[in-house]
Amino acid sequence: MFKTGYRPSSAESHKILWSFMLLSLSKEHHERIHFFNRMRVKRNKNLYDHAGLISETEGRQIIRSAEKYIAAIKKFV
C-alpha cells in the first residue's frame, strides 16, 4: 500500500488494508485475502472475547497459508 503512495487512515486501518489488497491484487489472490481477513476477525474475538476459538490444526493451517501468501506478496513488491 505504501509502495503505491497510499496510507490508510488511522481509524480502521486494518479494514482499509484488506480492501486495498482486494482492489490492487488479481482475483487469484481474493480467496486467500478473504481467508486472512476472517482469521484476523477470529483472532480479535479469540484475543478479546472468547479464548479457545482457534484449534491447533487450524493454527497450523493458518501458518502454512501465511507462508504461501508471503511468497506471493514478495513477488508483488
C-alpha positions as CSV (number, residue, x, y, z in Angstrom):
1,M,0.0,0.0,0.0
2,F,2.8,2.4,1.0
3,K,4.7,1.4,-2.2
4,T,1.9,2.8,-4.4
5,G,1.7,6.1,-2.4
6,Y,-1.3,5.3,-0.3
7,R,-1.6,5.4,3.5
8,P,-4.6,4.1,5.5
9,S,-6.2,6.5,7.9
10,S,-5.6,5.6,11.5
11,A,-9.2,4.6,12.1
12,E,-9.9,1.1,10.9
13,S,-6.6,0.8,9.1
14,H,-6.7,-3.0,9.0
15,K,-10.1,-2.9,7.2
16,I,-8.7,-0.4,4.7
17,L,-5.7,-2.6,4.1
18,W,-7.8,-5.6,3.2
19,S,-10.0,-3.5,0.9
20,F,-6.9,-2.2,-0.8
21,M,-5.5,-5.7,-1.3
22,L,-8.8,-6.8,-2.9
23,L,-8.6,-3.8,-5.3
24,S,-5.0,-4.0,-6.2
25,L,-4.2,-7.7,-6.4
26,S,-5.5,-10.1,-9.1
27,K,-8.6,-12.2,-8.4
28,E,-6.4,-15.3,-7.9
29,H,-5.5,-13.8,-4.5
30,H,-9.0,-12.8,-3.4
31,E,-9.8,-16.2,-1.8
32,R,-6.6,-16.0,0.3
33,I,-7.3,-12.3,1.2
34,H,-10.8,-13.2,2.4
35,F,-9.3,-16.2,4.4
36,F,-6.8,-14.0,6.2
37,N,-9.3,-11.3,6.9
38,R,-11.6,-13.9,8.5
39,M,-8.6,-15.1,10.6
40,R,-8.0,-11.5,11.6
41,V,-11.5,-11.2,12.9
42,K,-11.4,-14.6,14.6
43,R,-8.1,-13.7,16.2
44,N,-9.6,-10.5,17.6
45,K,-12.5,-12.4,19.0
46,N,-10.2,-15.0,20.5
47,L,-8.0,-12.4,22.0
48,Y,-10.6,-10.1,23.4
49,D,-13.8,-12.2,23.8
50,H,-13.5,-16.0,23.7
51,A,-10.4,-17.9,24.3
52,G,-10.0,-21.3,22.5
53,L,-11.7,-20.4,19.2
54,I,-8.7,-21.5,17.2
55,S,-7.6,-25.1,17.3
56,E,-4.0,-26.3,16.9
57,T,-4.9,-27.8,13.5
58,E,-6.4,-24.5,12.3
59,G,-3.3,-22.6,13.7
60,R,-1.0,-24.8,11.6
61,Q,-3.2,-24.3,8.5
62,I,-3.0,-20.5,9.1
63,I,0.8,-20.6,9.3
64,R,1.0,-22.7,6.0
65,S,-1.3,-20.3,4.3
66,A,0.6,-17.3,5.6
67,E,3.9,-18.7,4.2
68,K,2.3,-19.1,0.8
69,Y,0.9,-15.6,0.9
70,I,4.2,-14.0,2.0
71,A,5.8,-15.6,-1.1
72,A,3.1,-14.0,-3.3
73,I,3.5,-10.6,-1.7
74,K,7.3,-10.7,-2.2
75,K,6.6,-11.2,-5.9
76,F,4.3,-8.2,-5.9
77,V,6.7,-5.9,-4.0
